[in-house]
Amino acid sequence: MKCIVMSTKEPTSTETLRVGAESRYDILLAVLPLPLILGLFIASAAQITLAIGAALGGVLSAVVLAYGLFIDTPTPTYWDISKTN
């Protein structure tokens, strides 16, 4: 019997979790709020309303999210549950 597993980052009994073993989706999640923060910073430095800066940063964050969801989509890996203990 097989089931779909979206993440393969779970350590097995012979493998330890490595620090620095981030996947591209971990990096994408870390980058996601940066355009919004950058938009707010630029809005305050350029003396425009923060709402405009937040809107522009939010649009860029939505582009990053759409890239992760629709262009570079997560591919499922198959895990055979009949071989587990």
MOPAC internal coordinates of N, CA, C and O (Angstrom, degrees):
PM7 1SCF
backbone

  N    0.0000 0     0.00 0     0.00 0    0    0    0
  C    1.4398 1     0.00 0     0.00 0    1    0    0
  C    1.5155 1   108.61 1     0.00 0    2    1    0
  O    1.2310 1   120.40 1   -47.42 1    3    2    1
  N    1.3198 1   116.83 1   132.58 1    3    2    1
  C    1.4546 1   121.09 1  -178.34 1    5    3    2
  C    1.5125 1   109.90 1  -118.51 1    6    5    3
  O    1.2310 1   121.12 1   -33.46 1    7    6    5
  N    1.3197 1   115.46 1   146.54 1    7    6    5
  C    1.4507 1   120.63 1   174.12 1    9    7    6
  C    1.5232 1   108.31 1  -132.26 1   10    9    7
  O    1.2310 1   120.63 1   -21.06 1   11   10    9
  N    1.2971 1   116.40 1   158.94 1   11   10    9
  C    1.4532 1   121.23 1  -179.02 1   13   11   10
  C    1.5201 1   108.98 1   -88.95 1   14   13   11
  O    1.2310 1   121.06 1   -49.78 1   15   14   13
  N    1.3100 1   115.57 1   130.22 1   15   14   13
  C    1.4541 1   122.12 1   177.69 1   17   15   14
  C    1.5282 1   106.96 1  -120.84 1   18   17   15
  O    1.2310 1   119.97 1   -54.36 1   19   18   17
  N    1.3216 1   117.65 1   125.64 1   19   18   17
  C    1.4559 1   120.44 1  -177.16 1   21   19   18
  C    1.5275 1   112.65 1   -82.97 1   22   21   19
  O    1.2310 1   119.67 1   157.31 1   23   22   21
  N    1.2969 1   118.24 1   -22.69 1   23   22   21
  C    1.4509 1   120.16 1  -177.87 1   25   23   22
  C    1.5171 1   109.51 1  -121.67 1   26   25   23
  O    1.2310 1   120.97 1   -43.43 1   27   26   25
  N    1.3052 1   115.75 1   136.57 1   27   26   25
  C    1.4574 1   120.71 1   177.42 1   29   27   26
  C    1.5208 1   110.49 1  -114.29 1   30   29   27
  O    1.2310 1   119.71 1  -156.83 1   31   30   29
  N    1.3085 1   118.16 1    23.17 1   31   30   29
  C    1.4538 1   122.68 1  -175.28 1   33   31   30
  C    1.5243 1   112.86 1   -89.74 1   34   33   31
  O    1.2310 1   119.49 1  -177.79 1   35   34   33
  N    1.3220 1   118.58 1     2.21 1   35   34   33
  C    1.4520 1   120.58 1  -179.57 1   37   35   34
  C    1.5260 1   109.67 1   -74.80 1   38   37   35
  O    1.2310 1   119.78 1   -52.83 1   39   38   37
  N    1.3235 1   118.02 1   127.17 1   39   38   37
  C    1.4588 1   119.29 1  -179.43 1   41   39   38
  C    1.5291 1   111.21 1   -72.49 1   42   41   39
  O    1.2310 1   121.25 1   -36.25 1   43   42   41
  N    1.3126 1   115.22 1   143.75 1   43   42   41
  C    1.4583 1   120.41 1   175.17 1   45   43   42
  C    1.5245 1   108.34 1   -90.51 1   46   45   43
  O    1.2310 1   120.47 1     2.67 1   47   46   45
  N    1.3082 1   116.71 1  -177.33 1   47   46   45
  C    1.4666 1   119.91 1  -176.90 1   49   47   46
  C    1.5288 1   111.62 1   -67.31 1   50   49   47
  O    1.2310 1   119.37 1   154.51 1   51   50   49
  N    1.3230 1   118.81 1   -25.49 1   51   50   49
  C    1.4611 1   121.46 1  -179.29 1   53   51   50
  C    1.5195 1   112.43 1   -98.31 1   54   53   51
  O    1.2310 1   120.13 1   175.91 1   55   54   53
  N    1.3049 1   117.37 1    -4.09 1   55   54   53
  C    1.4573 1   120.98 1  -177.24 1   57   55   54
  C    1.5197 1   110.21 1  -116.29 1   58   57   55
  O    1.2310 1   120.73 1   -42.86 1   59   58   57
  N    1.2962 1   116.22 1   137.14 1   59   58   57
  C    1.4532 1   120.49 1   175.19 1   61   59   58
  C    1.5136 1   108.86 1  -101.58 1   62   61   59
  O    1.2310 1   120.75 1   -26.50 1   63   62   61
  N    1.3054 1   116.18 1   153.50 1   63   62   61
  C    1.4521 1   121.23 1   179.27 1   65   63   62
  C    1.5204 1   108.64 1   -72.81 1   66   65   63
  O    1.2310 1   120.71 1   -56.07 1   67   66   65
  N    1.3058 1   116.24 1   123.93 1   67   66   65
  C    1.4576 1   121.31 1  -177.03 1   69   67   66
  C    1.5203 1   110.07 1   -95.43 1   70   69   67
  O    1.2310 1   120.98 1   -45.83 1   71   70   69
  N    1.3018 1   115.74 1   134.17 1   71   70   69
  C    1.4577 1   120.96 1   172.87 1   73   71   70
  C    1.5214 1   106.60 1   -77.85 1   74   73   71
  O    1.2310 1   120.51 1   -46.13 1   75   74   73
  N    1.3066 1   116.62 1   133.87 1   75   74   73
  C    1.4484 1   120.67 1  -178.09 1   77   75   74
  C    1.5139 1   112.73 1    94.05 1   78   77   75
  O    1.2310 1   119.69 1  -170.57 1   79   78   77
  N    1.3162 1   118.20 1     9.43 1   79   78   77
  C    1.4537 1   121.51 1   179.81 1   81   79   78
  C    1.5285 1   109.58 1  -101.87 1   82   81   79
  O    1.2310 1   120.83 1  -129.60 1   83   82   81
  N    1.3387 1   116.03 1    50.40 1   83   82   81
  C    1.4510 1   120.22 1  -177.33 1   85   83   82
  C    1.5272 1   110.08 1   -76.02 1   86   85   83
  O    1.2310 1   120.87 1   -34.17 1   87   86   85
  N    1.3105 1   115.94 1   145.83 1   87   86   85
  C    1.4480 1   119.69 1   174.33 1   89   87   86
  C    1.5197 1   108.50 1   -91.57 1   90   89   87
  O    1.2310 1   120.45 1    -7.13 1   91   90   89
  N    1.3031 1   116.75 1   172.87 1   91   90   89
  C    1.4670 1   119.50 1   179.83 1   93   91   90
  C    1.5229 1   110.84 1   -66.86 1   94   93   91
  O    1.2310 1   119.69 1   156.97 1   95   94   93
  N    1.3199 1   118.20 1   -23.03 1   95   94   93
  C    1.4629 1   120.51 1   178.29 1   97   95   94
  C    1.5258 1   111.21 1   -76.81 1   98   97   95
  O    1.2310 1   120.04 1   149.01 1   99   98   97
  N    1.3247 1   117.52 1   -30.99 1   99   98   97
  C    1.4584 1   120.41 1   172.91 1  101   99   98
  C    1.5223 1   110.39 1   -63.91 1  102  101   99
  O    1.2310 1   120.91 1   137.62 1  103  102  101
  N    1.3204 1   115.87 1   -42.38 1  103  102  101
  C    1.4626 1   120.83 1   178.92 1  105  103  102
  C    1.5220 1   110.23 1   -67.02 1  106  105  103
  O    1.2310 1   120.28 1   139.98 1  107  106  105
  N    1.3237 1   117.07 1   -40.02 1  107  106  105
  C    1.4610 1   120.98 1   177.97 1  109  107  106
  C    1.5328 1   111.08 1   -61.38 1  110  109  107
  O    1.2310 1   120.06 1   138.33 1  111  110  109
  N    1.3160 1   117.49 1   -41.67 1  111  110  109
  C    1.4655 1   120.49 1   177.75 1  113  111  110
  C    1.5238 1   111.84 1   -66.73 1  114  113  111
  O    1.2310 1   120.27 1   146.75 1  115  114  113
  N    1.3190 1   117.08 1   -33.25 1  115  114  113
  C    1.4603 1   120.23 1   177.95 1  117  115  114
  C    1.5279 1   111.62 1   -71.89 1  118  117  115
  O    1.2310 1   120.30 1   147.16 1  119  118  117
  N    1.3280 1   117.02 1   -32.84 1  119  118  117
  C    1.4662 1   121.84 1  -178.15 1  121  119  118
  C    1.5261 1   111.72 1   -82.34 1  122  121  119
  O    1.2310 1   119.55 1   158.85 1  123  122  121
  N    1.2893 1   118.47 1   -21.15 1  123  122  121
  C    1.4629 1   122.98 1  -173.11 1  125  123  122
  C    1.5307 1   114.39 1   -53.47 1  126  125  123
  O    1.2310 1   117.78 1   135.04 1  127  126  125
  N    1.3289 1   121.83 1   -44.96 1  127  126  125
  C    1.4712 1   119.00 1  -179.32 1  129  127  126
  C    1.5296 1   114.51 1   -81.40 1  130  129  127
  O    1.2310 1   119.51 1   170.84 1  131  130  129
  N    1.3252 1   118.55 1    -9.16 1  131  130  129
  C    1.4572 1   120.39 1  -175.13 1  133  131  130
  C    1.5322 1   114.07 1   -62.81 1  134  133  131
  O    1.2310 1   118.10 1   137.86 1  135  134  133
  N    1.3343 1   121.23 1   -42.14 1  135  134  133
  C    1.4683 1   118.66 1   177.32 1  137  135  134
  C    1.5234 1   113.46 1   -61.62 1  138  137  135
  O    1.2310 1   120.04 1   144.55 1  139  138  137
  N    1.3167 1   117.52 1   -35.45 1  139  138  137
  C    1.4651 1   120.33 1   177.99 1  141  139  138
  C    1.5280 1   110.50 1   -66.25 1  142  141  139
  O    1.2310 1   120.34 1   134.85 1  143  142  141
  N    1.3131 1   116.96 1   -45.15 1  143  142  141
  C    1.4664 1   120.77 1   178.31 1  145  143  142
  C    1.5244 1   110.27 1   -63.89 1  146  145  143
  O    1.2310 1   120.46 1   138.44 1  147  146  145
  N    1.3324 1   116.72 1   -41.56 1  147  146  145
  C    1.4525 1   120.87 1   178.82 1  149  147  146
  C    1.5294 1   111.05 1   -64.28 1  150  149  147
  O    1.2310 1   120.25 1   140.13 1  151  150  149
  N    1.3301 1   117.12 1   -39.87 1  151  150  149
  C    1.4643 1   120.87 1   177.09 1  153  151  150
  C    1.5106 1   112.02 1   -62.44 1  154  153  151
  O    1.2310 1   120.05 1   139.51 1  155  154  153
  N    1.3106 1   117.51 1   -40.49 1  155  154  153
  C    1.4610 1   121.05 1   177.86 1  157  155  154
  C    1.5332 1   111.40 1   -67.38 1  158  157  155
  O    1.2310 1   120.56 1   139.92 1  159  158  157
  N    1.3198 1   116.54 1   -40.08 1  159  158  157
  C    1.4571 1   120.56 1   179.06 1  161  159  158
  C    1.5239 1   111.04 1   -65.52 1  162  161  159
  O    1.2310 1   120.32 1   134.78 1  163  162  161
  N    1.3199 1   116.99 1   -45.22 1  163  162  161
  C    1.4638 1   120.76 1   179.45 1  165  163  162
  C    1.5240 1   110.66 1   -65.11 1  166  165  163
  O    1.2310 1   120.21 1   141.74 1  167  166  165
  N    1.3325 1   117.20 1   -38.26 1  167  166  165
  C    1.4635 1   120.11 1   178.70 1  169  167  166
  C    1.5210 1   111.28 1   -63.29 1  170  169  167
  O    1.2310 1   120.22 1   139.69 1  171  170  169
  N    1.3075 1   117.19 1   -40.31 1  171  170  169
  C    1.4590 1   118.95 1   179.53 1  173  171  170
  C    1.5234 1   111.37 1   -71.93 1  174  173  171
  O    1.2310 1   120.01 1   145.81 1  175  174  173
  N    1.3253 1   117.58 1   -34.19 1  175  174  173
  C    1.4657 1   120.61 1   179.43 1  177  175  174
  C    1.5246 1   111.53 1   -74.52 1  178  177  175
  O    1.2310 1   119.91 1   146.74 1  179  178  177
  N    1.3354 1   117.78 1   -33.26 1  179  178  177
  C    1.4588 1   121.90 1  -177.88 1  181  179  178
  C    1.5205 1   112.12 1   -90.25 1  182  181  179
  O    1.2310 1   119.89 1  -178.05 1  183  182  181
  N    1.2888 1   117.82 1     1.95 1  183  182  181
  C    1.4609 1   124.64 1   178.89 1  185  183  182
  C    1.5356 1   112.24 1    56.49 1  186  185  183
  O    1.2310 1   121.09 1  -136.53 1  187  186  185
  N    1.3348 1   115.51 1    43.47 1  187  186  185
  C    1.4653 1   120.90 1   169.26 1  189  187  186
  C    1.5219 1   106.83 1  -109.78 1  190  189  187
  O    1.2310 1   120.34 1   -11.08 1  191  190  189
  N    1.3081 1   116.95 1   168.92 1  191  190  189
  C    1.4643 1   118.58 1  -176.04 1  193  191  190
  C    1.5248 1   110.27 1   -66.23 1  194  193  191
  O    1.2310 1   121.35 1   -33.39 1  195  194  193
  N    1.3161 1   115.03 1   146.61 1  195  194  193
  C    1.4580 1   120.10 1   179.39 1  197  195  194
  C    1.5238 1   111.60 1   -65.94 1  198  197  195
  O    1.2310 1   120.08 1   153.74 1  199  198  197
  N    1.3195 1   117.45 1   -26.26 1  199  198  197
  C    1.4661 1   120.31 1   178.37 1  201  199  198
  C    1.5303 1   110.90 1   -63.68 1  202  201  199
  O    1.2310 1   120.29 1   140.54 1  203  202  201
  N    1.3223 1   117.05 1   -39.46 1  203  202  201
  C    1.4692 1   120.01 1   177.88 1  205  203  202
  C    1.5236 1   109.99 1   -68.10 1  206  205  203
  O    1.2310 1   120.17 1   137.37 1  207  206  205
  N    1.3153 1   117.28 1   -42.63 1  207  206  205
  C    1.4584 1   120.13 1   177.69 1  209  207  206
  C    1.5155 1   112.44 1   -63.34 1  210  209  207
  O    1.2310 1   120.77 1   139.66 1  211  210  209
  N    1.3336 1   116.14 1   -40.34 1  211  210  209
  C    1.4669 1   119.58 1   178.02 1  213  211  210
  C    1.5247 1   110.87 1   -67.60 1  214  213  211
  O    1.2310 1   120.21 1   142.37 1  215  214  213
  N    1.3185 1   117.20 1   -37.63 1  215  214  213
  C    1.4694 1   120.22 1   179.29 1  217  215  214
  C    1.5286 1   111.06 1   -66.04 1  218  217  215
  O    1.2310 1   120.54 1   134.88 1  219  218  217
  N    1.3162 1   116.57 1   -45.12 1  219  218  217
  C    1.4725 1   119.15 1   179.42 1  221  219  218
  C    1.5320 1   111.23 1   -66.65 1  222  221  219
  O    1.2310 1   120.50 1   138.16 1  223  222  221
  N    1.3193 1   116.65 1   -41.84 1  223  222  221
  C    1.4649 1   119.53 1   176.90 1  225  223  222
  C    1.5134 1   112.26 1   -65.58 1  226  225  223
  O    1.2310 1   120.90 1   143.82 1  227  226  225
  N    1.3487 1   115.89 1   -36.18 1  227  226  225
  C    1.4645 1   119.66 1   177.44 1  229  227  226
  C    1.5126 1   112.65 1   -65.39 1  230  229  227
  O    1.2310 1   120.91 1   142.74 1  231  230  229
  N    1.3367 1   115.87 1   -37.26 1  231  230  229
  C    1.4779 1   119.52 1   177.29 1  233  231  230
  C    1.5208 1   109.96 1   -64.37 1  234  233  231
  O    1.2310 1   120.52 1   137.47 1  235  234  233
  N    1.3302 1   116.61 1   -42.53 1  235  234  233
  C    1.4647 1   119.00 1   178.71 1  237  235  234
  C    1.5289 1   111.65 1   -66.49 1  238  237  235
  O    1.2310 1   120.40 1   143.21 1  239  238  237
  N    1.3247 1   116.85 1   -36.79 1  239  238  237
  C    1.4701 1   119.77 1   175.89 1  241  239  238
  C    1.5255 1   110.67 1   -65.07 1  242  241  239
  O    1.2310 1   120.37 1   143.09 1  243  242  241
  N    1.3289 1   116.90 1   -36.91 1  243  242  241
  C    1.4657 1   120.52 1   177.11 1  245  243  242
  C    1.5275 1   111.07 1   -65.79 1  246  245  243
  O    1.2310 1   120.44 1   145.38 1  247  246  245
  N    1.3242 1   116.76 1   -34.62 1  247  246  245
  C    1.4713 1   120.24 1   176.60 1  249  247  246
  C    1.5271 1   110.11 1   -65.50 1  250  249  247
  O    1.2310 1   120.18 1   137.78 1  251  250  249
  N    1.3232 1   117.25 1   -42.22 1  251  250  249
  C    1.4656 1   121.01 1   177.69 1  253  251  250
  C    1.5315 1   110.08 1   -63.03 1  254  253  251
  O    1.2310 1   120.47 1   137.47 1  255  254  253
  N    1.3188 1   116.71 1   -42.53 1  255  254  253
  C    1.4628 1   120.76 1   178.47 1  257  255  254
  C    1.5271 1   111.26 1   -64.15 1  258  257  255
  O    1.2310 1   120.22 1   136.44 1  259  258  257
  N    1.3330 1   117.18 1   -43.56 1  259  258  257
  C    1.4689 1   120.62 1   178.74 1  261  259  258
  C    1.5216 1   111.07 1   -63.37 1  262  261  259
  O    1.2310 1   120.20 1   143.25 1  263  262  261
  N    1.3186 1   117.23 1   -36.75 1  263  262  261
  C    1.4595 1   120.27 1   176.24 1  265  263  262
  C    1.5319 1   110.48 1   -60.45 1  266  265  263
  O    1.2310 1   120.56 1   133.97 1  267  266  265
  N    1.3149 1   116.54 1   -46.03 1  267  266  265
  C    1.4623 1   120.22 1  -178.86 1  269  267  266
  C    1.5173 1   113.34 1   -68.66 1  270  269  267
  O    1.2310 1   120.32 1   149.17 1  271  270  269
  N    1.3267 1   116.99 1   -30.83 1  271  270  269
  C    1.4611 1   119.91 1  -177.24 1  273  271  270
  C    1.5188 1   113.77 1   -87.37 1  274  273  271
  O    1.2310 1   120.28 1   143.63 1  275  274  273
  N    1.3414 1   117.07 1   -36.37 1  275  274  273
  C    1.4545 1   119.15 1  -170.33 1  277  275  274
  C    1.5229 1   114.88 1  -115.60 1  278  277  275
  O    1.2310 1   119.23 1   154.12 1  279  278  277
  N    1.3030 1   119.07 1   -25.88 1  279  278  277
  C    1.4641 1   120.37 1  -178.29 1  281  279  278
  C    1.5173 1   110.94 1   -97.66 1  282  281  279
  O    1.2310 1   120.40 1   126.33 1  283  282  281
  N    1.3066 1   116.83 1   -53.67 1  283  282  281
  C    1.4661 1   121.77 1   178.71 1  285  283  282
  C    1.5220 1   108.15 1  -106.36 1  286  285  283
  O    1.2310 1   120.83 1  -112.61 1  287  286  285
  N    1.3080 1   116.03 1    67.39 1  287  286  285
  C    1.4555 1   121.60 1  -171.33 1  289  287  286
  C    1.5269 1   112.05 1   -71.29 1  290  289  287
  O    1.2310 1   120.60 1   -31.83 1  291  290  289
  N    1.3322 1   116.46 1   148.17 1  291  290  289
  C    1.4609 1   119.07 1   174.11 1  293  291  290
  C    1.5242 1   109.75 1   -66.90 1  294  293  291
  O    1.2310 1   120.41 1   -44.88 1  295  294  293
  N    1.3050 1   116.83 1   135.12 1  295  294  293
  C    1.4522 1   120.42 1   178.43 1  297  295  294
  C    1.5251 1   108.53 1  -101.72 1  298  297  295
  O    1.2310 1   120.33 1   -48.56 1  299  298  297
  N    1.3113 1   116.98 1   131.44 1  299  298  297
  C    1.4696 1   118.75 1  -179.22 1  301  299  298
  C    1.5248 1   111.07 1   -72.59 1  302  301  299
  O    1.2310 1   121.39 1   -34.30 1  303  302  301
  N    1.3144 1   114.94 1   145.70 1  303  302  301
  C    1.4584 1   120.59 1   171.66 1  305  303  302
  C    1.5216 1   107.11 1  -110.05 1  306  305  303
  O    1.2310 1   121.06 1   -30.12 1  307  306  305
  N    1.2913 1   115.59 1   149.88 1  307  306  305
  C    1.4560 1   119.96 1  -177.26 1  309  307  306
  C    1.5174 1   109.35 1  -101.37 1  310  309  307
  O    1.2310 1   121.74 1   -44.96 1  311  310  309
  N    1.3025 1   114.28 1   135.04 1  311  310  309
  C    1.4511 1   121.52 1  -176.91 1  313  311  310
  C    1.5184 1   107.31 1  -124.24 1  314  313  311
  O    1.2310 1   120.20 1   -53.86 1  315  314  313
  N    1.3031 1   117.21 1   126.14 1  315  314  313
  C    1.4493 1   122.20 1  -178.20 1  317  315  314
  C    1.5309 1   108.96 1   -83.99 1  318  317  315
  O    1.2310 1   120.23 1   -73.19 1  319  318  317
  N    1.3462 1   117.17 1   106.81 1  319  318  317
  C    1.4601 1   120.62 1  -175.85 1  321  319  318
  C    1.5196 1   112.83 1   -77.78 1  322  321  319
  O    1.2310 1   119.89 1   169.29 1  323  322  321
  N    1.3194 1   117.82 1   -10.71 1  323  322  321
  C    1.4605 1   118.95 1   178.27 1  325  323  322
  C    1.5270 1   111.88 1   -76.10 1  326  325  323
  O    1.2310 1   120.07 1   166.02 1  327  326  325
  N    1.3502 1   117.48 1   -13.98 1  327  326  325
  C    1.4537 1   120.88 1  -179.61 1  329  327  326
  C    1.5145 1   113.00 1   -96.33 1  330  329  327
  O    1.2310 1   119.59 1  -175.01 1  331  330  329
  N    1.3201 1   118.40 1     4.99 1  331  330  329
  C    1.4543 1   120.61 1  -179.99 1  333  331  330
  C    1.5159 1   110.61 1   -86.65 1  334  333  331
  O    1.2310 1   121.02 1   -17.60 1  335  334  333
  N    1.3140 1   115.65 1   162.40 1  335  334  333
  C    1.4679 1   120.49 1  -179.99 1  337  335  334
  C    1.4880 1   111.27 1   -81.55 1  338  337  335
  O    1.2310 1   120.10 1   180.00 1  339  338  337

